[in-house]
Amino acid sequence: MSSQPNQSLIDGLACLQYLASSRKPVGCREMARDLNINHMRSNRLLKTLADIGLAQQDKKKKYFIGPGIHALTAQAIFGSSILKQALPLIKAIPCKGITVALGVLWRGNVTYLFHGKVGEGLDQGIGRIGLIPYYRSTIGMLLLSYEEDEVIKELHKNTESGITEKSLMADINKIRKNNYCIKTHDGSEDIGLAYPIGLPPRIGIAFAGIPGNEDIKVYQSELKNISDKIIL
């Protein structure tokens, strides 16, 4: 991070992300509490976002995303070729019934560009789920492994993951060695597997729900083939 980060910009983006990930309109005090920022600052930032069309208010004076968010979303999709490249490759995956995910890591959470089952309509996998903490996602752990140790430890310190720092760093170092992330999900024998996309990796693609008794190499080959074909 820059030696002189603009805290107003950082807080404004945090408010914007909060609105974008909320399923219902939110009040100023609620947002200030959840983001741990001053109530007056939260109110000022939300009013600014509303003034430029990134937020709007309902009859109860609560805030939700404005038309500017939809415009930015459309522009971002137009400017990025990731979905145009990835969706045809996802459609061609032969592993029916397996969940495939395409996601990015930002501020400790994974946002999924796509998250759906192979064989279902592609429209079912877009905008399906909200933010997922990095430690609950193979993509999150994978992309976190490309950060510096100090960054990872600082993020972990401010996260209620229930995971010790020693255990987290052991997992991170294993991912770095393999250049992919593999893990079993809690209470299940199913396997999750994630591969990086790009250099440096900023996006990950993953399979979830791989039966634990199947040969993982088949799924590894499929994911690596997709990641190699996508150009960022």
SETORTI-761735 format. One record per residue (C-alpha): residue number from 0; residue in three letters; x negated, y negated, z negated. Coordinates in nm, 2 decimals, padded with zeros to 4 digits. Example, Ala and Ser with C-alpha at 12.3 -4.5 7.8 and 13.67 -1.06 7.14 Angstrom:
2
<pt resi="0" resn="ala" u="-01.23" v="00.45" w="-00.78"/>
<pt resi="1" resn="ser" u="-01.37" v="00.11" w="-00.71"/>
This chain:
232
<pt resi="0" resn="met" u="00.00" v="00.00" w="00.00"/>
<pt resi="1" resn="ser" u="-00.11" v="-00.36" w="00.06"/>
<pt resi="2" resn="ser" u="-00.28" v="-00.54" w="-00.22"/>
<pt resi="3" resn="gln" u="-00.01" v="-00.80" w="-00.21"/>
<pt resi="4" resn="pro" u="00.32" v="-00.62" w="-00.14"/>
<pt resi="5" resn="asn" u="00.63" v="-00.83" w="-00.09"/>
<pt resi="6" resn="gln" u="00.85" v="-00.71" w="-00.38"/>
<pt resi="7" resn="ser" u="01.16" v="-00.89" w="-00.25"/>
<pt resi="8" resn="leu" u="01.13" v="-00.70" w="00.07"/>
<pt resi="9" resn="ile" u="01.07" v="-00.37" w="-00.12"/>
<pt resi="10" resn="asp" u="01.38" v="-00.43" w="-00.34"/>
<pt resi="11" resn="gly" u="01.59" v="-00.54" w="-00.04"/>
<pt resi="12" resn="leu" u="01.50" v="-00.21" w="00.15"/>
<pt resi="13" resn="ala" u="01.58" v="-00.01" w="-00.17"/>
<pt resi="14" resn="cys" u="01.92" v="-00.18" w="-00.19"/>
<pt resi="15" resn="leu" u="01.98" v="-00.11" w="00.18"/>
<pt resi="16" resn="gln" u="01.88" v="00.26" w="00.14"/>
<pt resi="17" resn="tyr" u="02.11" v="00.29" w="-00.16"/>
<pt resi="18" resn="leu" u="02.41" v="00.15" w="00.04"/>
<pt resi="19" resn="ala" u="02.33" v="00.37" w="00.34"/>
<pt resi="20" resn="ser" u="02.31" v="00.69" w="00.13"/>
<pt resi="21" resn="ser" u="02.62" v="00.62" w="-00.08"/>
<pt resi="22" resn="arg" u="02.95" v="00.79" w="00.01"/>
<pt resi="23" resn="lys" u="03.16" v="00.51" w="-00.14"/>
<pt resi="24" resn="pro" u="03.14" v="00.13" w="-00.20"/>
<pt resi="25" resn="val" u="02.92" v="00.03" w="-00.49"/>
<pt resi="26" resn="gly" u="02.92" v="-00.25" w="-00.73"/>
<pt resi="27" resn="cys" u="02.63" v="-00.49" w="-00.80"/>
<pt resi="28" resn="arg" u="02.58" v="-00.37" w="-01.16"/>
<pt resi="29" resn="glu" u="02.59" v="-00.01" w="-01.06"/>
<pt resi="30" resn="met" u="02.32" v="-00.06" w="-00.80"/>
<pt resi="31" resn="ala" u="02.11" v="-00.27" w="-01.04"/>
<pt resi="32" resn="arg" u="02.13" v="00.01" w="-01.30"/>
<pt resi="33" resn="asp" u="02.05" v="00.29" w="-01.06"/>
<pt resi="34" resn="leu" u="01.76" v="00.11" w="-00.90"/>
<pt resi="35" resn="asn" u="01.63" v="-00.04" w="-01.23"/>
<pt resi="36" resn="ile" u="01.63" v="-00.39" w="-01.10"/>
<pt resi="37" resn="asn" u="01.77" v="-00.71" w="-01.25"/>
<pt resi="38" resn="his" u="02.15" v="-00.76" w="-01.21"/>
<pt resi="39" resn="met" u="02.11" v="-01.11" w="-01.07"/>
<pt resi="40" resn="arg" u="01.84" v="-01.00" w="-00.83"/>
<pt resi="41" resn="ser" u="02.06" v="-00.71" w="-00.71"/>
<pt resi="42" resn="asn" u="02.35" v="-00.96" w="-00.66"/>
<pt resi="43" resn="arg" u="02.13" v="-01.20" w="-00.46"/>
<pt resi="44" resn="leu" u="01.99" v="-00.92" w="-00.24"/>
<pt resi="45" resn="leu" u="02.34" v="-00.78" w="-00.17"/>
<pt resi="46" resn="lys" u="02.47" v="-01.12" w="-00.07"/>
<pt resi="47" resn="thr" u="02.18" v="-01.17" w="00.16"/>
<pt resi="48" resn="leu" u="02.24" v="-00.83" w="00.32"/>
<pt resi="49" resn="ala" u="02.60" v="-00.92" w="00.37"/>
<pt resi="50" resn="asp" u="02.51" v="-01.26" w="00.52"/>
<pt resi="51" resn="ile" u="02.31" v="-01.09" w="00.80"/>
<pt resi="52" resn="gly" u="02.57" v="-00.81" w="00.86"/>
<pt resi="53" resn="leu" u="02.38" v="-00.52" w="00.70"/>
<pt resi="54" resn="ala" u="02.64" v="-00.50" w="00.42"/>
<pt resi="55" resn="gln" u="03.00" v="-00.60" w="00.37"/>
<pt resi="56" resn="gln" u="03.25" v="-00.61" w="00.08"/>
<pt resi="57" resn="asp" u="03.58" v="-00.45" w="00.03"/>
<pt resi="58" resn="lys" u="03.88" v="-00.60" w="-00.15"/>
<pt resi="59" resn="lys" u="03.73" v="-00.51" w="-00.49"/>
<pt resi="60" resn="lys" u="03.41" v="-00.70" w="-00.40"/>
<pt resi="61" resn="lys" u="03.22" v="-00.38" w="-00.38"/>
<pt resi="62" resn="tyr" u="02.96" v="-00.33" w="-00.11"/>
<pt resi="63" resn="phe" u="02.92" v="-00.08" w="00.17"/>
<pt resi="64" resn="ile" u="02.72" v="-00.07" w="00.49"/>
<pt resi="65" resn="gly" u="02.78" v="-00.33" w="00.75"/>
<pt resi="66" resn="pro" u="02.78" v="-00.32" w="01.13"/>
<pt resi="67" resn="gly" u="02.42" v="-00.42" w="01.14"/>
<pt resi="68" resn="ile" u="02.33" v="-00.07" w="01.00"/>
<pt resi="69" resn="his" u="02.51" v="00.10" w="01.28"/>
<pt resi="70" resn="ala" u="02.33" v="-00.13" w="01.53"/>
<pt resi="71" resn="leu" u="01.99" v="-00.05" w="01.38"/>
<pt resi="72" resn="thr" u="02.08" v="00.33" w="01.38"/>
<pt resi="73" resn="ala" u="02.17" v="00.32" w="01.75"/>
<pt resi="74" resn="gln" u="01.86" v="00.11" w="01.84"/>
<pt resi="75" resn="ala" u="01.63" v="00.35" w="01.64"/>
<pt resi="76" resn="ile" u="01.78" v="00.65" w="01.82"/>
<pt resi="77" resn="phe" u="01.73" v="00.48" w="02.15"/>
<pt resi="78" resn="gly" u="01.37" v="00.38" w="02.06"/>
<pt resi="79" resn="ser" u="01.28" v="00.73" w="01.94"/>
<pt resi="80" resn="ser" u="01.28" v="01.03" w="02.16"/>
<pt resi="81" resn="ile" u="01.27" v="01.28" w="01.87"/>
<pt resi="82" resn="leu" u="01.63" v="01.39" w="01.89"/>
<pt resi="83" resn="lys" u="01.63" v="01.40" w="02.27"/>
<pt resi="84" resn="gln" u="01.34" v="01.64" w="02.26"/>
<pt resi="85" resn="ala" u="01.44" v="01.84" w="01.95"/>
<pt resi="86" resn="leu" u="01.81" v="01.91" w="02.02"/>
<pt resi="87" resn="pro" u="01.76" v="02.12" w="02.34"/>
<pt resi="88" resn="leu" u="01.48" v="02.32" w="02.16"/>
<pt resi="89" resn="ile" u="01.71" v="02.38" w="01.86"/>
<pt resi="90" resn="lys" u="01.99" v="02.49" w="02.08"/>
<pt resi="91" resn="ala" u="01.76" v="02.75" w="02.24"/>
<pt resi="92" resn="ile" u="01.65" v="02.91" w="01.91"/>
<pt resi="93" resn="pro" u="01.74" v="03.28" w="01.92"/>
<pt resi="94" resn="cys" u="01.75" v="03.33" w="01.54"/>
<pt resi="95" resn="lys" u="02.13" v="03.32" w="01.49"/>
<pt resi="96" resn="gly" u="02.27" v="03.24" w="01.15"/>
<pt resi="97" resn="ile" u="01.95" v="03.07" w="01.03"/>
<pt resi="98" resn="thr" u="01.97" v="02.71" w="00.91"/>
<pt resi="99" resn="val" u="01.73" v="02.48" w="01.10"/>
<pt resi="100" resn="ala" u="01.64" v="02.13" w="00.97"/>
<pt resi="101" resn="leu" u="01.46" v="01.83" w="01.11"/>
<pt resi="102" resn="gly" u="01.36" v="01.57" w="00.85"/>
<pt resi="103" resn="val" u="01.14" v="01.29" w="00.74"/>
<pt resi="104" resn="leu" u="01.01" v="01.20" w="00.39"/>
<pt resi="105" resn="trp" u="01.05" v="00.85" w="00.26"/>
<pt resi="106" resn="arg" u="01.02" v="00.71" w="-00.10"/>
<pt resi="107" resn="gly" u="01.02" v="01.07" w="-00.24"/>
<pt resi="108" resn="asn" u="01.34" v="01.19" w="-00.06"/>
<pt resi="109" resn="val" u="01.40" v="01.38" w="00.26"/>
<pt resi="110" resn="thr" u="01.64" v="01.25" w="00.51"/>
<pt resi="111" resn="tyr" u="01.76" v="01.50" w="00.77"/>
<pt resi="112" resn="leu" u="01.80" v="01.40" w="01.13"/>
<pt resi="113" resn="phe" u="01.95" v="01.74" w="01.18"/>
<pt resi="114" resn="his" u="02.06" v="02.02" w="00.94"/>
<pt resi="115" resn="gly" u="02.27" v="02.30" w="01.08"/>
<pt resi="116" resn="lys" u="02.30" v="02.67" w="01.15"/>
<pt resi="117" resn="val" u="02.16" v="02.81" w="01.47"/>
<pt resi="118" resn="gly" u="02.44" v="02.90" w="01.70"/>
<pt resi="119" resn="glu" u="02.68" v="02.64" w="01.58"/>
<pt resi="120" resn="gly" u="02.76" v="02.32" w="01.77"/>
<pt resi="121" resn="leu" u="02.48" v="02.06" w="01.76"/>
<pt resi="122" resn="asp" u="02.73" v="01.80" w="01.64"/>
<pt resi="123" resn="gln" u="02.77" v="02.00" w="01.32"/>
<pt resi="124" resn="gly" u="02.41" v="01.94" w="01.22"/>
<pt resi="125" resn="ile" u="02.40" v="01.56" w="01.25"/>
<pt resi="126" resn="gly" u="02.47" v="01.35" w="00.94"/>
<pt resi="127" resn="arg" u="02.56" v="01.66" w="00.75"/>
<pt resi="128" resn="ile" u="02.39" v="01.60" w="00.41"/>
<pt resi="129" resn="gly" u="02.24" v="01.31" w="00.22"/>
<pt resi="130" resn="leu" u="01.90" v="01.25" w="00.05"/>
<pt resi="131" resn="ile" u="01.72" v="01.55" w="-00.09"/>
<pt resi="132" resn="pro" u="01.43" v="01.51" w="-00.34"/>
<pt resi="133" resn="tyr" u="01.10" v="01.62" w="-00.20"/>
<pt resi="134" resn="tyr" u="01.05" v="01.91" w="-00.45"/>
<pt resi="135" resn="arg" u="01.38" v="02.07" w="-00.34"/>
<pt resi="136" resn="ser" u="01.28" v="02.07" w="00.03"/>
<pt resi="137" resn="thr" u="01.02" v="02.27" w="00.23"/>
<pt resi="138" resn="ile" u="01.00" v="01.97" w="00.46"/>
<pt resi="139" resn="gly" u="00.95" v="01.74" w="00.16"/>
<pt resi="140" resn="met" u="00.67" v="01.94" w="00.01"/>
<pt resi="141" resn="leu" u="00.51" v="01.99" w="00.35"/>
<pt resi="142" resn="leu" u="00.50" v="01.61" w="00.44"/>
<pt resi="143" resn="leu" u="00.40" v="01.52" w="00.08"/>
<pt resi="144" resn="ser" u="00.09" v="01.74" w="00.12"/>
<pt resi="145" resn="tyr" u="-00.05" v="01.49" w="00.38"/>
<pt resi="146" resn="glu" u="-00.06" v="01.21" w="00.12"/>
<pt resi="147" resn="glu" u="-00.35" v="01.13" w="-00.11"/>
<pt resi="148" resn="asp" u="-00.36" v="01.31" w="-00.44"/>
<pt resi="149" resn="glu" u="-00.32" v="00.98" w="-00.63"/>
<pt resi="150" resn="val" u="00.00" v="00.90" w="-00.43"/>
<pt resi="151" resn="ile" u="00.14" v="01.25" w="-00.50"/>
<pt resi="152" resn="lys" u="00.07" v="01.23" w="-00.87"/>
<pt resi="153" resn="glu" u="00.22" v="00.88" w="-00.90"/>
<pt resi="154" resn="leu" u="00.54" v="00.99" w="-00.73"/>
<pt resi="155" resn="his" u="00.55" v="01.30" w="-00.94"/>
<pt resi="156" resn="lys" u="00.51" v="01.09" w="-01.26"/>
<pt resi="157" resn="asn" u="00.83" v="00.89" w="-01.17"/>
<pt resi="158" resn="thr" u="01.03" v="01.20" w="-01.07"/>
<pt resi="159" resn="glu" u="01.24" v="01.42" w="-01.30"/>
<pt resi="160" resn="ser" u="01.16" v="01.74" w="-01.11"/>
<pt resi="161" resn="gly" u="01.09" v="01.97" w="-01.41"/>
<pt resi="162" resn="ile" u="00.77" v="02.08" w="-01.24"/>
<pt resi="163" resn="thr" u="00.43" v="02.03" w="-01.40"/>
<pt resi="164" resn="glu" u="00.17" v="01.83" w="-01.22"/>
<pt resi="165" resn="lys" u="-00.07" v="02.13" w="-01.22"/>
<pt resi="166" resn="ser" u="00.20" v="02.35" w="-01.06"/>
<pt resi="167" resn="leu" u="00.29" v="02.08" w="-00.80"/>
<pt resi="168" resn="met" u="-00.08" v="02.03" w="-00.70"/>
<pt resi="169" resn="ala" u="-00.13" v="02.40" w="-00.67"/>
<pt resi="170" resn="asp" u="00.16" v="02.42" w="-00.43"/>
<pt resi="171" resn="ile" u="00.03" v="02.12" w="-00.24"/>
<pt resi="172" resn="asn" u="-00.32" v="02.26" w="-00.20"/>
<pt resi="173" resn="lys" u="-00.17" v="02.59" w="-00.07"/>
<pt resi="174" resn="ile" u="00.03" v="02.40" w="00.19"/>
<pt resi="175" resn="arg" u="-00.28" v="02.20" w="00.29"/>
<pt resi="176" resn="lys" u="-00.47" v="02.53" w="00.34"/>
<pt resi="177" resn="asn" u="-00.20" v="02.69" w="00.55"/>
<pt resi="178" resn="asn" u="-00.07" v="02.38" w="00.73"/>
<pt resi="179" resn="tyr" u="00.28" v="02.49" w="00.67"/>
<pt resi="180" resn="cys" u="00.51" v="02.53" w="00.37"/>
<pt resi="181" resn="ile" u="00.68" v="02.86" w="00.27"/>
<pt resi="182" resn="lys" u="00.89" v="02.91" w="-00.04"/>
<pt resi="183" resn="thr" u="01.17" v="03.12" w="-00.18"/>
<pt resi="184" resn="his" u="01.48" v="02.94" w="-00.29"/>
<pt resi="185" resn="asp" u="01.58" v="02.95" w="-00.66"/>
<pt resi="186" resn="gly" u="01.80" v="03.25" w="-00.74"/>
<pt resi="187" resn="ser" u="01.76" v="03.40" w="-00.39"/>
<pt resi="188" resn="glu" u="01.53" v="03.62" w="-00.19"/>
<pt resi="189" resn="asp" u="01.58" v="03.41" w="00.12"/>
<pt resi="190" resn="ile" u="01.28" v="03.22" w="00.25"/>
<pt resi="191" resn="gly" u="01.23" v="02.86" w="00.36"/>
<pt resi="192" resn="leu" u="00.96" v="02.78" w="00.61"/>
<pt resi="193" resn="ala" u="00.85" v="02.43" w="00.74"/>
<pt resi="194" resn="tyr" u="00.60" v="02.32" w="01.01"/>
<pt resi="195" resn="pro" u="00.47" v="01.97" w="01.07"/>
<pt resi="196" resn="ile" u="00.53" v="01.76" w="01.39"/>
<pt resi="197" resn="gly" u="00.29" v="01.50" w="01.51"/>
<pt resi="198" resn="leu" u="-00.06" v="01.38" w="01.42"/>
<pt resi="199" resn="pro" u="-00.05" v="01.26" w="01.15"/>
<pt resi="200" resn="pro" u="00.27" v="01.45" w="01.07"/>
<pt resi="201" resn="arg" u="00.56" v="01.22" w="00.98"/>
<pt resi="202" resn="ile" u="00.84" v="01.47" w="01.07"/>
<pt resi="203" resn="gly" u="00.89" v="01.83" w="00.97"/>
<pt resi="204" resn="ile" u="01.10" v="02.11" w="01.12"/>
<pt resi="205" resn="ala" u="01.21" v="02.40" w="00.91"/>
<pt resi="206" resn="phe" u="01.41" v="02.72" w="00.88"/>
<pt resi="207" resn="ala" u="01.61" v="02.81" w="00.57"/>
<pt resi="208" resn="gly" u="01.79" v="03.13" w="00.49"/>
<pt resi="209" resn="ile" u="01.53" v="03.37" w="00.64"/>
<pt resi="210" resn="pro" u="01.60" v="03.72" w="00.49"/>
<pt resi="211" resn="gly" u="01.31" v="03.81" w="00.26"/>
<pt resi="212" resn="asn" u="01.28" v="04.16" w="00.41"/>
<pt resi="213" resn="glu" u="01.22" v="04.04" w="00.77"/>
<pt resi="214" resn="asp" u="00.89" v="03.97" w="00.94"/>
<pt resi="215" resn="ile" u="00.81" v="03.60" w="00.88"/>
<pt resi="216" resn="lys" u="00.57" v="03.59" w="01.17"/>
<pt resi="217" resn="val" u="00.86" v="03.58" w="01.42"/>
<pt resi="218" resn="tyr" u="01.00" v="03.27" w="01.25"/>
<pt resi="219" resn="gln" u="00.65" v="03.11" w="01.22"/>
<pt resi="220" resn="ser" u="00.60" v="03.16" w="01.59"/>
<pt resi="221" resn="glu" u="00.93" v="03.00" w="01.68"/>
<pt resi="222" resn="leu" u="00.88" v="02.69" w="01.46"/>
<pt resi="223" resn="lys" u="00.52" v="02.64" w="01.58"/>
<pt resi="224" resn="asn" u="00.64" v="02.66" w="01.94"/>
<pt resi="225" resn="ile" u="00.90" v="02.39" w="01.88"/>
<pt resi="226" resn="ser" u="00.66" v="02.17" w="01.68"/>
<pt resi="227" resn="asp" u="00.40" v="02.19" w="01.96"/>
<pt resi="228" resn="lys" u="00.65" v="02.09" w="02.23"/>
<pt resi="229" resn="ile" u="00.77" v="01.77" w="02.05"/>
<pt resi="230" resn="ile" u="00.57" v="01.46" w="02.13"/>
<pt resi="231" resn="leu" u="00.60" v="01.16" w="01.89"/>
